[in-house]
């Protein structure tokens, strides 16, 4: 069947390596800041979330319009509500001219997982949301796995 995603690749590695927390930095984030990784790790090691990632404010409205820039919205507790390639939440009016007025954030290609969560995700079939958006984290979210989102200033 093959390895479907980065999460699945990390799970294959976890089969061979001891550890309680695993980090997946995606290839499109080669210059991610160590502080960003630390913030996502802390959300998992503090036992607040089973899985975590990071987000930052968009710099321009044109970035929000790009399907290559993944958007995330989170609740007041820092739990991911949804990820999308489209602007979310969808407003009936045009996007604001000022990116500071946007309600969504840029998702950074980083995931941290507890070991047992990583294996649980690997054992799940691809979800309908994951396949629709081509975003692997939606498999976990759709299965009810809580994903913490650390807000950071830079990548």
N, C-alpha and C positions, 0 to 999 in steps of 0.2 A: 504493500500500500504506500510505502514511502513516508518520509517525515514531512508533515504538513506545514509546520510553522517554527519560528524561533523558540517558542515555548516547548514544543515537542523535541527540538534539538537539545535544549537545556535539560529536559527530563531524561533524555538518553545519556547525557553526561552524568546526571545525578545518580543513575543506576550504578556508576562506576566510582563515584567520588563521595566521600563522607561529608556531611554538612547539614546544618539546620535551615539555612537561608541561602537561596541562589539568586544570582543577578543575571539578567539578560539585557545587554546594551545592544540595540539594533545597529546594523551597519550604516544606516543613514544618520547616525549620531556619533561620529568618530571623535568629536571634540567636546563631548559632554563633560561638564565640570564635576570634579570629585564631590563637591558639596551637594550637587543634585543627586548623585548616587547615594550619598550618605543620608539625605532626607528621605528617600524612598525606602532605604533599608530600615531606618528608624521606625517607620510606620508599621513594618512587619515585626521587627524585634520587640517592639513595645506591646505586642499582642493586640493592637487596635484593629489590624486588618490581616486577612489571609494572604493578600497580594497587594502590591503597591506600584505606583508609577509617579510621574511628575508632570507638571504643567507650568506654563509661563504665559504672560500676556502677549497677545499679538502686537506686532509693531505697526502693521498697516492693515487697512481694510482689504486691500488686494490679496493679502495672504489668506484672509478668511474666505475669500471667494475660491481659492485654489483647492481642488480635491486632493492634492499632494500633501497639504497641511491638515493633519488630523485634528479635529476639534473635540473638546471634552467639556462637559458640565458636571459639577459636583454639588452635593448638598452642603449645608452649613457645617456638618461634621467632617467634611473632607472626603466623603464617600462618592465615588463615581456614580453618576446617574446614567450617562450615555456618552458614547464616542461616535463620531460621524465624520465623513469626508465633506459633508455639506454644513453650512452654518446652522448651529443649533443654539437655543431653540429657534425655530423658524418664526420670523416676524412677518406679519402681513405687510409691513411697510419696508421701504428700502433699508439697507444697512446704514448705520450712522456714519458720518464722515470722520468722526473721531474714534480711533480704535479703543480709547479708554472707556467708551460707552458700551462696548460689546459685552455680552453676557457669557460668551464662551471663551475658552482659553486654548492655546496651542498645546497639544499633547506631545510630550517628548518621548522618543522611542527607547524607553527603559522600563523594565519590569523587575520587581523583586517578589519572591515567592517563599512561603514556608515549604519545606520539603514535601509534606503530605498534600499540600494544595497543588503543587506542581504535578505530582503523579495523578491526582484527581482530574486535573484539566486534561492531561494526556489521555486518560481513559474515556473522556467524553467524545461523542461523535461531533463532527463539525455542526455548528448551530445555524439556524436559518438567518440570524442577524449577522453572524460572522461571514457567511457566504454572500449575503447581500452587500455588505460594506467592505468586504475583504480586510477585516480587522480582527485579528486573533483574540484580542482581549474581550470581544463580545461573546465568545464561547463561555468564558468564565462568568461574565456578568449575567448572561442569560440563564446560567445554571445556579444563580443565587450566591455566587462567591463575591464577598465584599472586596472591592478594590479601593484602597486609599489613594488619594491624590495629593502630593505635596506641591504647594505653590512655591515656585522659585523665581528669582529675578532674571537669571540668564540660563543658558543651556548648560 
